[in-house]
């Protein structure tokens, strides 16, 4: 099998090889931003705290969904092999 380095280079330069960030990456990014946020009042502090709690719940739910997706994909493979 011959590798087409010109095609790979072209895709890289055009940005076609980039993959979109996952939900996990987005939530980590938002969590990091919230960690660096300096609240000026108790109200802002509570809002940031609530936002962090919600992000942690989103992370848990996302992890569960990824596990279910992986399990279902494995089951599909098993079913397809059985045909």
C-alpha positions in Angstrom: 0.0 0.0 0.0 1.5 3.3 -1.1 1.2 6.4 1.1 0.3 9.6 -0.7 2.4 12.2 1.2 1.3 15.0 -1.1 -2.4 14.3 -0.3 -1.6 14.0 3.5 0.3 17.3 3.4 -2.4 19.1 1.4 -5.1 17.9 3.9 -2.9 19.1 6.8 -2.3 22.5 5.2 -5.9 23.0 4.4 -7.0 22.0 7.9 -9.0 19.1 6.7 -7.1 16.7 9.0 -8.3 18.5 12.1 -10.9 16.8 14.2 -13.4 18.8 16.2 -12.9 18.9 20.0 -15.0 16.5 22.0 -17.5 17.4 24.6 -14.9 16.4 27.2 -12.5 19.0 25.8 -15.1 21.7 25.8 -16.1 21.1 29.4 -12.5 21.0 30.6 -11.9 24.3 28.9 -14.9 25.9 30.5 -14.0 24.5 33.8 -10.5 25.9 33.5 -11.9 29.3 32.6 -14.2 29.2 35.7 -11.2 28.2 37.9 -9.3 31.4 36.8 -12.4 33.6 37.1 -12.1 36.1 40.0 -15.5 36.9 41.5 -16.1 40.4 42.8 -19.1 39.6 44.9 -20.7 36.7 46.8 -23.4 36.4 44.1 -20.8 35.9 41.4 -19.0 33.5 43.6 -22.2 31.4 44.1 -22.9 31.5 40.4 -19.4 30.3 39.5 -19.8 27.5 42.1 -23.1 26.4 40.6 -21.7 26.5 37.1 -18.8 24.3 38.3 -21.2 21.8 39.8 -23.3 21.7 36.6 -20.1 21.1 34.6 -19.1 18.3 36.8 -22.6 16.7 36.3 -22.2 17.2 32.6 -18.8 15.4 32.7 -20.4 12.5 34.6 -23.3 12.2 32.2 -21.0 12.4 29.2 -18.7 9.7 30.6 -21.8 7.4 31.1 -23.0 8.1 27.6 -19.5 7.3 26.1 -19.5 4.0 28.0 -23.0 3.2 26.7 -22.0 4.1 23.2 -18.9 1.8 23.4 -21.0 -1.0 24.8 -23.6 -0.7 22.0 -20.8 -0.5 19.3 -19.3 -3.7 20.7 -22.8 -5.4 20.6 -23.3 -4.2 17.0 -19.9 -5.7 16.0 -20.9 -9.0 17.7 -24.2 -9.1 15.9 -22.7 -8.3 12.6 -20.1 -11.0 13.0 -22.9 -13.5 13.8 -24.5 -12.9 10.4 
